[in-house]
Amino acid sequence: MRRSRRVKIIATLGPATVDKAVIAGLVRAGADVFRINMSHTDHAGLASYVRMIREIENDMSRPIAVLVDLQGPKLRIGAFEEGSVHVRKGDVFVFDSDPKPGDATRVRLPHPEILAALKVNDSILIDDGRVRLHVVETTPERAHAVVDVAGRLSNRKGVSLPDTEIPITSMTNKDRADLDAALKEGVDWVAISFVQRPEDVIEVKQITQGRALVMAKIEKPQAISRLEDVIEVSDALMVARGDLGVEVPLERVPGLQKRINRSARRLGKPVVIATQMLESMILSPLPTRAEVSDVATAVFEGADAVMLSAESAAGQYPHEAVSTMSRIAEEVETDAIYRSIINAQRGELPNPTSADAIAVAARDVAQTLHSKAIIAWTSSGSTALRIARERPQSPILALTPKRDTARRLALVWGVHALQTRDATDIEDMVGRACEYSESEGFGVVGDRVIIVAGMPFGTPGATNMIRIAHLGEQGCPPKD
């Protein structure tokens, strides 16, 4: 089940993929990670999905990551007396705390924290931006806003506030219950919705306590304004282009995608590109040319993973969507200009450590010797992450004694992870690294591989050694 591509594929589960055989088919088609969206999944459904994924993982002897996506706070307007109203450009419309049904001039905004935070000239977007207003007058109980883009307002439509920092946590009571259920099921990654500040990520990490890694979804302008700080405290990032495209002008989204991707890579954090990647495949067995280009752009940029949402969760062609995405990625990664684009993105490390220096050296040595693989012995996964950040030409084989680490690395660019007992000494480290390189199809007798590890063995963050070895030799000892 070794992939020939470096970028990973995340498939969202849903009504179209509730059967174990279907999910197993998605793994064979190319899915490396499965996303469970808690906006549409209850705790029984979560447990069922995780159980099936773990059974498939055991059947295929391949680590598979489970990503739980928390819903986050959903801000909505109240109800209208007649179900909906039409507002015209230039109208003054009032959002207030009055629980009475709304009419053509006002509606309840059942979020006092929003009314308190709104400022003059702040934008208010309703129903994914279909109706747009800006605030002209505020009090703690109400906000008067002028309609900039006309349209229909109906019951409990969503509210977006691109200019307003809302003084609430990104975690709701539902999210806390869902997170607790996810941790009990042993999921590998948790994605947080509507992150505004680093503290939102820290709050979740204090709950997870390392039991799952935390991914910040970047979909708010407030998170972009603190991007470096958010990246610093996160284990990974998701460019959530759906809500991001509502809260910032659409023409800014491609540039922000590149900025987020490159900033996160510089800090060694995996990046997922998400939303509408193959949207037309919800109803069609073939994508549009524009969608193929969109997926290809993410791969050319060196993203760690690309994600399918409704295409695999509720679409008519989930298997085709995954296999199509996999074929696009494979083709891009063999393109003549792919490597030059990847190499051009390398930047100076912000705070280089000895472990970073070893990772850079492993990349350079592997490139010079045309090594068939870089084998990383890793307990926490940090060694494999550092090497993956360098985007080496050689594939990365991560050997870890921890099952959780192997699963988490399923999200990371270029990493093929295996669980095995930890090395006992240098001879054991080199010998088994060579054995796995051959058995997993990375090389044949006579090929060179690079082995990276830390001494003493089993100590997280102790990466301090590189060995060069030839496959097939007695004990696979170092050649040079």
Backbone torsions as a table, in degrees:
resi	resn	phi	psi	omega
1	MET	NA	18.2	177.9
2	ARG	-69.1	132.5	178.8
3	ARG	-80.8	147.7	175.2
4	SER	-89.8	-7.0	179.4
5	ARG	-106.7	162.8	-179.6
6	ARG	-93.3	-43.4	-177.7
7	VAL	-67.8	146.4	-179.2
8	LYS	-100.9	159.0	-178.7
9	ILE	-118.8	129.1	175.6
10	ILE	-106.5	127.0	177.7
11	ALA	-114.4	128.7	178.0
12	THR	-83.0	136.3	178.5
13	LEU	-93.0	150.3	-178.2
14	GLY	-173.3	-158.7	-176.0
15	PRO	-55.9	-29.4	-179.1
16	ALA	-80.7	-10.4	-173.4
17	THR	-137.0	53.9	-179.4
18	VAL	-98.3	-4.5	-176.2
19	ASP	-100.2	138.6	-177.9
20	LYS	-60.2	-40.1	-179.5
21	ALA	-64.5	-37.1	178.2
22	VAL	-67.0	-44.3	179.4
23	ILE	-63.2	-42.1	176.8
24	ALA	-61.0	-37.6	177.0
25	GLY	-63.6	-34.7	177.3
26	LEU	-67.5	-36.7	176.3
27	VAL	-62.8	-46.3	179.3
28	ARG	-64.1	-31.2	179.6
29	ALA	-75.6	-19.2	177.1
30	GLY	138.9	-1.5	-179.2
31	ALA	-71.9	132.0	179.0
32	ASP	-107.7	-26.3	-176.2
33	VAL	-136.8	142.2	175.1
34	PHE	-114.7	130.3	179.5
35	ARG	-99.9	131.9	175.1
36	ILE	-113.2	114.4	-176.0
37	ASN	-88.9	111.3	-176.3
38	MET	-75.1	-3.3	170.9
39	SER	-69.0	-23.2	-174.7
40	HIS	-128.9	11.9	-175.6
41	THR	-131.0	133.3	175.1
42	ASP	-91.6	179.3	-174.2
43	HIS	-68.8	-32.7	177.2
44	ALA	-67.1	-40.9	177.4
45	GLY	-64.9	-39.6	176.8
46	LEU	-59.0	-48.7	-179.1
47	ALA	-61.5	-39.3	179.8
48	SER	-64.9	-44.9	178.7
49	TYR	-60.9	-47.9	-177.2
50	VAL	-63.0	-41.1	179.4
51	ARG	-60.3	-46.4	-179.2
52	MET	-64.6	-40.8	-179.4
53	ILE	-63.6	-42.0	-179.8
54	ARG	-67.3	-34.5	176.3
55	GLU	-67.1	-41.4	178.1
56	ILE	-65.4	-41.7	177.5
57	GLU	-57.3	-43.2	179.6
58	ASN	-68.0	-41.5	-179.8
59	ASP	-63.5	-37.3	-174.5
60	MET	-96.4	-5.2	-178.5
61	SER	51.5	45.7	-179.1
62	ARG	-139.0	126.1	178.3
63	PRO	-65.6	133.3	179.9
64	ILE	-125.6	131.1	-178.6
65	ALA	-89.9	146.2	174.7
66	VAL	-115.3	123.9	179.5
67	LEU	-112.5	119.6	175.5
68	VAL	-100.1	125.6	-177.7
69	ASP	-104.3	110.3	-179.4
70	LEU	-74.6	145.9	-174.4
71	GLN	-68.0	-41.9	-176.5
72	GLY	79.3	174.6	-178.2
73	PRO	-70.3	127.8	177.1
74	LYS	-104.3	109.7	-179.8
75	LEU	-90.3	128.8	-176.3
76	ARG	-140.8	151.9	172.2
77	ILE	-79.4	169.9	179.1
78	GLY	-81.4	-158.6	-177.0
79	ALA	-101.3	158.9	177.7
80	PHE	-108.6	149.6	-178.5
81	GLU	-58.1	-37.3	-179.4
82	GLU	-108.1	16.8	176.6
83	GLY	89.9	-33.5	179.1
84	SER	-165.5	162.8	174.0
85	VAL	-141.1	159.1	175.6
86	HIS	-107.6	129.1	177.3
87	VAL	-110.4	142.0	-176.9
88	ARG	-105.4	153.8	178.9
89	LYS	-57.9	132.3	-179.3
90	GLY	93.3	-14.8	176.6
91	ASP	-63.6	148.0	170.7
92	VAL	-97.3	123.1	-177.4
93	PHE	-121.7	142.7	-174.3
94	VAL	-111.7	132.8	170.1
95	PHE	-108.0	125.1	-175.2
96	ASP	-140.9	-176.9	-178.0
97	SER	-99.1	5.3	-179.1
98	ASP	-70.3	123.8	-177.3
99	PRO	-74.0	-6.9	180.0
100	LYS	-63.9	150.0	177.8
101	PRO	-57.1	148.7	-177.1
102	GLY	-80.1	169.2	176.3
103	ASP	-139.9	-160.2	-175.6
104	ALA	-71.1	-8.5	-176.6
105	THR	-114.8	-16.6	-174.4
106	ARG	-157.8	162.9	170.6
107	VAL	-156.8	155.3	178.4
108	ARG	-73.5	139.6	169.5
109	LEU	-114.0	98.0	-170.0
110	PRO	-78.0	42.3	179.9
111	HIS	-137.4	87.3	-177.1
112	PRO	-58.0	-27.7	179.7
113	GLU	-66.8	-29.0	177.8
114	ILE	-72.7	-47.9	-179.7
115	LEU	-58.6	-36.0	179.9
116	ALA	-72.7	-27.2	-174.6
117	ALA	-93.0	-20.9	-177.1
118	LEU	-62.5	142.2	177.7
119	LYS	-126.4	159.1	177.2
120	VAL	-57.1	136.2	-178.5
121	ASN	80.5	-3.0	173.3
122	ASP	-65.6	142.0	177.8
123	SER	-85.3	145.3	172.3
124	ILE	-124.1	119.8	-179.3
125	LEU	-111.7	129.7	-179.0
126	ILE	-114.6	141.3	175.2
127	ASP	56.2	59.2	179.3
128	ASP	57.0	33.7	175.0
129	GLY	84.6	6.8	179.3
130	ARG	-66.9	-30.5	172.7
131	VAL	-119.6	130.5	-176.7
132	ARG	-127.3	136.8	179.0
133	LEU	-136.2	164.6	170.3
134	HIS	-132.6	145.1	-173.2
135	VAL	-76.9	134.5	177.3
136	VAL	-117.4	-15.7	179.7
137	GLU	-158.7	139.1	-179.2
138	THR	-136.6	150.6	165.9
139	THR	-139.1	170.3	178.5
140	PRO	-62.1	-17.5	-177.0
141	GLU	-107.3	-12.0	-175.6
142	ARG	-159.4	158.2	175.2
143	ALA	-136.0	126.9	174.7
144	HIS	-92.1	131.0	-177.0
145	ALA	-135.4	145.6	177.6
146	VAL	-97.7	135.6	-179.7
147	VAL	-75.3	123.4	176.7
148	ASP	-98.9	-36.1	176.9
149	VAL	-126.2	116.2	-175.5
150	ALA	-71.0	161.9	177.3
151	GLY	165.8	-170.3	-177.8
152	ARG	-102.7	131.8	173.4
153	LEU	-103.0	129.7	179.3
154	SER	-130.4	175.6	-171.4
155	ASN	-54.5	128.9	169.0
156	ARG	55.8	34.8	174.5
157	LYS	-72.2	153.5	-177.0
158	GLY	-71.2	150.8	-179.5
159	VAL	-118.3	132.4	173.5
160	SER	-119.9	141.0	-176.2
161	LEU	-130.6	81.8	-174.2
162	PRO	-66.2	-22.7	-175.3
163	ASP	-102.5	-1.1	-170.3
164	THR	-116.5	126.4	172.5
165	GLU	-88.8	117.7	-175.2
166	ILE	-90.4	125.4	-175.6
167	PRO	-78.3	53.4	176.0
168	ILE	-133.0	157.1	177.6
169	THR	-72.8	157.4	176.7
170	SER	-78.7	-3.3	-179.2
171	MET	-103.8	123.7	174.8
172	THR	-97.9	174.5	176.4
173	ASN	-60.7	-38.4	176.8
174	LYS	-61.6	-43.6	179.9
175	ASP	-61.3	-40.2	-179.6
176	ARG	-64.0	-42.1	178.2
177	ALA	-66.4	-41.6	179.5
178	ASP	-65.8	-39.1	179.2
179	LEU	-65.1	-42.2	178.6
180	ASP	-60.6	-43.2	179.0
181	ALA	-65.2	-40.0	-179.5
182	ALA	-64.8	-41.5	179.6
183	LEU	-67.1	-35.8	177.3
184	LYS	-65.2	-30.9	179.0
185	GLU	-82.8	-6.8	177.2
186	GLY	76.1	37.2	178.6
187	VAL	-69.8	163.5	-172.2
188	ASP	-99.0	-34.9	-178.2
189	TRP	-132.7	146.4	174.9
190	VAL	-127.0	125.5	178.3
191	ALA	-101.4	133.0	-178.9
192	ILE	-103.5	129.2	-179.5
193	SER	-89.1	149.2	171.8
194	PHE	57.5	43.1	175.8
195	VAL	-65.3	133.0	177.2
196	GLN	-112.5	-29.3	-170.5
197	ARG	-150.5	160.8	179.6
198	PRO	-57.1	-32.6	-177.9
199	GLU	-60.5	-28.8	178.0
200	ASP	-63.2	-39.7	179.0
201	VAL	-72.6	-43.5	-179.1
202	ILE	-59.4	-39.5	179.5
203	GLU	-57.5	-43.9	-178.9
204	VAL	-71.2	-39.2	-179.7
205	LYS	-65.6	-29.7	176.2
206	GLN	-67.8	-27.4	177.4
207	ILE	-82.0	-43.6	-176.3
208	THR	-69.7	-34.2	177.8
209	GLN	50.8	41.0	176.5
210	GLY	80.7	-2.6	-179.8
211	ARG	-71.9	-20.8	172.7
212	ALA	-150.2	152.1	176.1
213	LEU	-85.5	153.7	-170.2
214	VAL	-113.4	126.8	-179.4
215	MET	-111.2	125.3	178.7
216	ALA	-91.3	125.5	176.1
217	LYS	-86.7	123.2	-179.3
218	ILE	-94.8	103.9	-177.7
219	GLU	-143.9	6.0	179.9
220	LYS	-122.6	139.3	175.2
221	PRO	-57.5	-31.3	-179.6
222	GLN	-64.1	-34.3	177.3
223	ALA	-70.8	-36.6	179.8
224	ILE	-65.3	-37.6	-179.7
225	SER	-67.4	-17.8	177.8
226	ARG	-120.7	32.0	-168.5
227	LEU	-55.5	-49.3	-177.2
228	GLU	-59.2	-41.1	-179.2
229	ASP	-68.6	-38.4	178.8
230	VAL	-66.3	-43.5	178.7
231	ILE	-60.5	-41.4	-175.5
232	GLU	-57.4	-39.8	-175.2
233	VAL	-94.3	-7.6	-177.9
234	SER	-91.8	156.5	173.3
235	ASP	-89.2	-22.1	177.8
236	ALA	-164.6	168.3	179.0
237	LEU	-129.7	151.4	171.6
238	MET	-122.7	126.5	173.5
239	VAL	-83.9	95.2	-175.2
240	ALA	-87.5	85.0	-167.8
241	ARG	-70.2	-15.8	179.6
242	GLY	-64.2	-66.2	179.5
243	ASP	-70.1	-31.0	176.7
244	LEU	-60.5	-39.4	179.7
245	GLY	-72.0	-14.0	174.0
246	VAL	-84.9	-40.6	-171.1
247	GLU	-88.7	-14.9	172.2
248	VAL	-126.2	156.6	177.2
249	PRO	-55.5	138.1	-175.0
250	LEU	-55.5	-35.0	-177.0
251	GLU	-67.3	-15.3	178.4
252	ARG	-86.0	-17.3	-172.9
253	VAL	-61.3	-46.0	179.9
254	PRO	-58.7	-43.3	178.7
255	GLY	-65.2	-39.9	178.2
256	LEU	-66.0	-37.6	177.3
257	GLN	-57.9	-46.0	179.6
258	LYS	-66.3	-41.2	-179.2
259	ARG	-63.7	-45.7	-179.6
260	ILE	-63.5	-44.5	-178.6
261	ASN	-60.1	-47.8	-176.5
262	ARG	-72.0	-37.5	178.7
263	SER	-64.7	-42.1	-179.2
264	ALA	-68.1	-39.9	179.8
265	ARG	-63.7	-40.0	179.9
266	ARG	-59.7	-33.2	179.7
267	LEU	-93.8	7.1	175.0
268	GLY	73.0	29.4	179.6
269	LYS	-111.8	131.6	178.9
270	PRO	-60.6	149.9	-178.6
271	VAL	-128.8	133.4	176.5
272	VAL	-111.2	131.7	174.0
273	ILE	-101.4	125.6	-170.7
274	ALA	-134.2	162.5	170.1
275	THR	88.9	119.0	170.9
276	GLN	59.5	31.4	-178.5
277	MET	-69.6	-42.0	175.9
278	LEU	-131.8	47.7	-170.9
279	GLU	-53.1	-39.2	-176.2
280	SER	-65.8	-18.7	-179.3
281	MET	-77.4	2.3	169.1
282	ILE	-62.8	-36.6	-176.8
283	LEU	-119.0	-8.7	-175.2
284	SER	-126.9	143.8	177.5
285	PRO	-76.0	-7.1	179.9
286	LEU	-125.8	142.2	177.5
287	PRO	-82.8	169.4	171.8
288	THR	-81.0	161.9	178.2
289	ARG	-62.7	-36.8	179.9
290	ALA	-64.5	-38.5	179.2
291	GLU	-66.9	-39.2	176.4
292	VAL	-60.4	-42.6	179.0
293	SER	-65.2	-35.7	179.8
294	ASP	-64.3	-47.4	178.0
295	VAL	-62.7	-43.8	-178.8
296	ALA	-60.9	-39.7	179.1
297	THR	-60.1	-44.2	178.6
298	ALA	-61.9	-38.7	179.7
299	VAL	-70.0	-44.0	177.2
300	PHE	-58.4	-33.8	-178.9
301	GLU	-77.3	-6.3	177.7
302	GLY	82.2	24.1	175.7
303	ALA	-59.1	148.3	178.1
304	ASP	-71.9	-37.3	-176.4
305	ALA	-150.1	150.7	172.5
306	VAL	-118.5	145.7	-168.4
307	MET	-122.5	140.6	170.7
308	LEU	-103.1	135.7	179.3
309	SER	-108.0	-100.2	-179.3
310	ALA	-65.0	-23.1	-179.0
311	GLU	-56.6	-39.8	179.6
312	SER	-100.8	-24.0	-175.8
313	ALA	-79.8	-40.9	-173.3
314	ALA	-134.1	0.3	-176.7
315	GLY	-76.9	168.7	-179.7
316	GLN	-84.0	-13.1	-174.2
317	TYR	-134.4	57.9	-177.0
318	PRO	-62.0	-41.9	-179.5
319	HIS	-63.3	-44.4	-180.0
320	GLU	-65.0	-36.0	-179.8
321	ALA	-64.4	-44.4	179.9
322	VAL	-66.4	-46.7	-177.4
323	SER	-66.1	-35.1	177.2
324	THR	-64.8	-45.1	178.8
325	MET	-61.6	-39.6	179.6
326	SER	-65.4	-42.0	179.6
327	ARG	-65.3	-39.7	178.2
328	ILE	-60.3	-47.6	-178.4
329	ALA	-62.1	-44.2	179.7
330	GLU	-60.4	-41.8	-179.3
331	GLU	-66.5	-43.7	-180.0
332	VAL	-60.5	-44.6	-174.5
333	GLU	-70.1	-12.7	174.0
334	THR	-101.4	0.5	179.6
335	ASP	-68.4	146.0	-175.0
336	ALA	-61.0	-30.0	-176.3
337	ILE	-95.7	-4.4	-177.1
338	TYR	-58.3	-50.1	-175.5
339	ARG	-64.4	-36.8	-179.7
340	SER	-66.4	-36.2	177.7
341	ILE	-68.0	-44.6	179.5
342	ILE	-61.0	-46.3	-178.0
343	ASN	-65.4	-34.2	-177.7
344	ALA	-67.2	-18.0	-178.1
345	GLN	-85.5	-7.4	-179.3
346	ARG	-64.0	132.0	179.5
347	GLY	-127.8	175.1	179.2
348	GLU	-72.7	136.1	179.5
349	LEU	-69.3	138.2	-176.2
350	PRO	-65.3	-45.5	-179.3
351	ASN	-138.6	75.4	-173.6
352	PRO	-63.6	140.0	177.1
353	THR	-117.0	175.5	176.8
354	SER	-63.2	-34.8	177.8
355	ALA	-65.5	-38.2	175.7
356	ASP	-63.5	-42.0	180.0
357	ALA	-61.8	-39.8	177.7
358	ILE	-63.4	-41.1	-179.9
359	ALA	-63.1	-44.7	178.0
360	VAL	-62.7	-43.3	179.9
361	ALA	-63.5	-39.8	178.8
362	ALA	-61.7	-42.3	176.9
363	ARG	-60.1	-47.4	-176.3
364	ASP	-67.5	-42.4	179.5
365	VAL	-64.7	-43.0	179.3
366	ALA	-61.4	-39.7	179.6
367	GLN	-68.7	-42.6	-179.2
368	THR	-63.3	-40.9	-175.8
369	LEU	-94.5	1.2	-177.1
370	HIS	53.1	45.6	-178.1
371	SER	-66.8	145.7	-176.9
372	LYS	-76.3	-21.1	-179.5
373	ALA	-164.7	156.0	167.4
374	ILE	-110.1	118.1	-179.0
375	ILE	-100.7	121.8	-178.2
376	ALA	-112.4	115.9	169.2
377	TRP	-79.7	122.8	-173.7
378	THR	-146.9	137.0	177.1
379	SER	-93.9	-52.3	-178.3
380	SER	-87.4	-18.8	-174.7
381	GLY	100.9	-9.6	-174.2
382	SER	-65.6	-34.5	178.5
383	THR	-63.1	-46.3	178.6
384	ALA	-63.7	-38.6	178.7
385	LEU	-62.9	-43.0	-179.8
386	ARG	-63.7	-42.2	179.4
387	ILE	-67.9	-40.6	179.0
388	ALA	-62.2	-35.5	178.1
389	ARG	-58.0	-31.3	-179.1
390	GLU	-78.5	-7.6	178.3
391	ARG	47.9	59.6	-178.5
392	PRO	-69.4	158.3	175.4
393	GLN	-68.5	-34.4	-179.9
394	SER	-77.1	141.5	174.8
395	PRO	-66.5	160.0	-176.6
396	ILE	-111.6	123.3	174.2
397	LEU	-105.9	113.0	-179.3
398	ALA	-98.6	124.1	177.3
399	LEU	-110.4	123.2	-174.3
400	THR	-140.6	143.7	175.5
401	PRO	-79.4	-7.1	-173.9
402	LYS	-107.3	123.4	178.8
403	ARG	-61.1	-41.1	-179.0
404	ASP	-61.4	-40.0	179.6
405	THR	-64.0	-44.1	179.3
406	ALA	-59.4	-41.1	180.0
407	ARG	-67.4	-44.3	-177.9
408	ARG	-63.3	-34.1	-179.4
409	LEU	-73.0	-8.7	176.1
410	ALA	-63.2	-17.7	179.3
411	LEU	-86.6	-13.5	-165.2
412	VAL	-95.6	137.3	-177.3
413	TRP	-51.9	128.0	169.0
414	GLY	73.5	2.7	-173.8
415	VAL	-99.5	126.4	171.3
416	HIS	-109.4	110.5	-171.5
417	ALA	-104.2	142.0	175.4
418	LEU	-132.4	141.9	173.2
419	GLN	-90.8	131.0	178.4
420	THR	-153.9	163.3	177.6
421	ARG	-65.8	152.0	-177.2
422	ASP	-67.9	155.0	177.8
423	ALA	-68.4	145.1	-179.7
424	THR	-97.6	-30.1	177.8
425	ASP	-157.7	-179.8	-175.4
426	ILE	-64.2	-40.7	-179.6
427	GLU	-61.9	-43.7	178.1
428	ASP	-65.0	-42.1	179.9
429	MET	-58.1	-49.7	-177.7
430	VAL	-70.6	-44.1	-177.1
431	GLY	-60.9	-49.0	-178.2
432	ARG	-73.0	-31.1	174.4
433	ALA	-59.1	-43.1	178.9
434	CYS	-67.2	-41.7	179.5
435	GLU	-59.9	-46.4	-179.7
436	TYR	-67.8	-34.3	178.2
437	SER	-59.7	-41.8	179.4
438	GLU	-73.4	-46.8	-175.0
439	SER	-67.5	-28.5	-179.9
440	GLU	-91.2	3.2	173.3
441	GLY	82.9	21.8	179.4
442	PHE	-83.9	-23.9	-178.2
443	GLY	-167.2	173.8	178.5
444	VAL	-126.3	175.6	-178.4
445	VAL	-52.7	129.8	179.9
446	GLY	99.4	-19.0	178.8
447	ASP	-72.9	148.9	176.8
448	ARG	-94.1	144.0	173.7
449	VAL	-132.7	156.5	177.2
450	ILE	-108.9	131.4	-179.2
451	ILE	-115.7	128.3	-179.3
452	VAL	-120.2	133.4	-179.1
453	ALA	-156.2	178.8	178.1
454	GLY	-127.5	144.2	176.5
455	MET	-117.1	132.2	1.3
456	PRO	-73.9	152.5	-178.2
457	PHE	-60.5	146.1	176.8
458	GLY	80.1	5.7	179.5
459	THR	-98.6	112.5	-179.4
460	PRO	-58.7	137.5	175.7
461	GLY	78.0	14.2	-175.9
462	ALA	-103.1	22.5	-177.9
463	THR	-58.0	118.4	-175.7
464	ASN	-153.1	15.9	-173.5
465	MET	-146.6	139.2	172.8
466	ILE	-124.5	134.6	173.3
467	ARG	-125.8	145.7	174.6
468	ILE	-109.8	129.8	-176.3
469	ALA	-136.9	152.9	173.2
470	HIS	-104.5	131.6	179.5
471	LEU	-69.6	142.9	172.7
472	GLY	92.9	-8.6	179.6
473	GLU	-81.9	162.9	-179.8
474	GLN	-56.9	112.5	-178.6
475	GLY	69.9	4.0	-179.0
476	CYS	50.1	54.0	-176.8
477	PRO	-75.6	166.1	177.9
478	PRO	-63.3	140.0	-178.4
479	LYS	-89.7	-36.1	-173.7
480	ASP	-106.5	NA	NA
